[in-house]
Amino acid sequence: MHTTQPIEWTPEGVRMLDQRRLPAEVVYITYTDYVGIAAGIRDMVIRGAPAIGVAAAMGVAIGVERSAAKSLDELRAEFPRICDTIARTRPTAMDLFWALERMKQRFAAATSDSNDSLAPIRAAMIAEAQQVHLEKKAIDEAIGRFGAELMPREGRVMTQCNAGALATAGIGTALGVIRVAVEQGCKLTVLVPETRPYLQGARLTAWELQQDGIPLTLITDNMVGHILKTKQVGAIVVGADRIAANGDTANKIGTYQIAVLANEHKVPFYVAAPISTLDLSIPGGEHIPIEERSPEEVTHIQGVRIAPDVSVANPAFDVTPARLVTAIITERGVARAPYTDSLRRLADSSATALS
Amino acid sequence: MHTTQPIEWTPEGVRMLDQRRLPAEVVYITYTDYVGIAAGIRDMVIRGAPAIGVAAAMGVAIGVERSAAKSLDELRAEFPRICDTIARTRPTAMDLFWALERMKQRFAAATSDSNDSLAPIRAAMIAEAQQVHLEKKAIDEAIGRFGAELMPREGRVMTQCNAGALATAGIGTALGVIRVAVEQGCKLTVLVPETRPYLQGARLTAWELQQDGIPLTLITDNMVGHILKTKQVGAIVVGADRIAANGDTANKIGTYQIAVLANEHKVPFYVAAPISTLDLSIPGGEHIPIEERSPEEVTHIQGVRIAPDVSVANPAFDVTPARLVTAIITERGVARAPYTDSLRRLADSSATALS
């Protein structure tokens, strides 16, 4: 399956598709240092929890690769600064912290093996970041296969925001499920809420689906209830930024109300996300920090002011309680309520179930 | 109470505030014939059901005033064309048809009195249109007084779209309720969903409240659920474009899902609308025609393309079932379930209860 690549490791540096400029322009930016990658994550050149994880891993790798450190001690001293800079970008995305932790562990192992030679450490970090990327792609394919079985054979499905290739650096989580279902012969039309304020649905999901030739209908976020009431919709599938131990799911703002509306209209509501999105350290969604973004995202669209200069709320995410989630689709299988048990079992199960 | 006037009868013609250009520019257009007024309604220079009613009445009046007819027979022949042109603009707004019916009745009475002199007919039609406007203002004040008693003494309230002065040519219906409550000393902050695609919340309601110095917080339409879940909201009050005999309410797209979310969070959900919005000829909301507007309203914002060229749905209204409506606030009092009884009683009661 051909899909757009939002991030690639290249000899010149880390190449990202600038998602802020889609769909008007397809522009790539090549970052040659970790500070640039941190800025790229923060400024949403790349977004989507799994893709942020890949970017974070590559950011650490390029930070080590291009470090001016002359000795292992100098590199060890610099390393936390690299990780901290990348950590202080998007607070909600679990994958960001998961990727940083993984790169820290690899760094610890590589440096403990090393006899003050930096070259093997640099090579190990680059290889690890590329491995993270490859694993993300395999994970998406597995999520897609498990999720496709839950899609209707034909008819309408709905998603939210962009949990596609642009968000994951694979085939996507929610859109991966839809892509595999379509590949397997399901005749689906995708309802795409535009997802204000950042318009990931209108700009990214609509663009991705159009590129793939999958039929879609773009709607505004306030049409969801009306559509579910007046049209047959077979399933809703969304991504996740973080999932608590009890199944409470943080995802793009608007997801919670879509889940309430799905429940009201008896439409199955699925979350598709990698195991790395699970945060078993927190019992419930009330512990997930919610990023508040700048008012200008609401008062301006593409630089054009649409509202007077007034007070604005701009929470980037919300939390959907587990009771509204029909199932959580992971690369290791499908979890259903009670999630505290089912998610724990999946988390404990061997990743080799993937193959 | 000083509020913006979206429409005025002037010696030069009918002066409208061009709501399409708010909040960036405050521009007035003076229409000197009924064809222009019909275009103004259709193109949303003026919008909001009650204001459309006033515009329709003034449109008929100016059509008669400026008619080239030389005799009563010629005027009688032209009159249906004037009314039909104005009728074929916005199909959902009940007030449009109510105002046309009233002007038709006045025309019938005036022409039956007349001895082929056109001047008194012209004067009668102008007076009737101005009377419609004055009545709308009185109606808003009465709705405001009844509704203010249902508002919290302090805290957050929410509205949707613009059911304000700009929508009614008075103090507004939903915003009239909030204005009177604030005047009476309630300390309210108004949550204003931006109301895509046309952004009446961001452009008009935020502007009106800012002009009046009433505190507000602008949100995107997909934040409603999250806000209701995480913040205390005391009441939601919206306008209506048409109310069926059983209380089912057509209003701006997004209203239905706000009502579902209000019900989920046990927040009272009020509809504020004049009796003229009632359509007792239809038993339930399934008979209300829903206007589908152009895809460009979704794919472009203020002329800037925000989505690729894909299929779009753009229903301008939705229907909220009566079971989700806590009460309907009219100028004759507050109706509660069962609405088939309470609305019929209010419709049958004398309009003099207004005074």
Interface residues (C-beta under 8 A of the other chain):
Chain A: P23 A24 P193 E194 T195 R196 P197 L199 A202 R203 A206 W207 L209 Q210 P215 L216 T217 L218 I219 T220 D221 N222 M223 V224 G225 H226 I227 K229 I253 G254 Y256 Q257 I258 V260 L261 E264 V298 T299 I301 Q302 V304 R305 I306 A307 P308 V310 S311 V312 A313 N314 P315 D318
Chain B: P23 A24 V192 P193 E194 T195 R196 P197 L199 A202 R203 A206 W207 L209 Q210 P215 L216 T217 L218 I219 T220 D221 N222 M223 V224 G225 H226 I227 K229 I253 G254 Y256 Q257 V260 L261 E264 V298 T299 I301 Q302 V304 R305 I306 A307 P308 V310 S311 V312 A313 N314 P315 D318
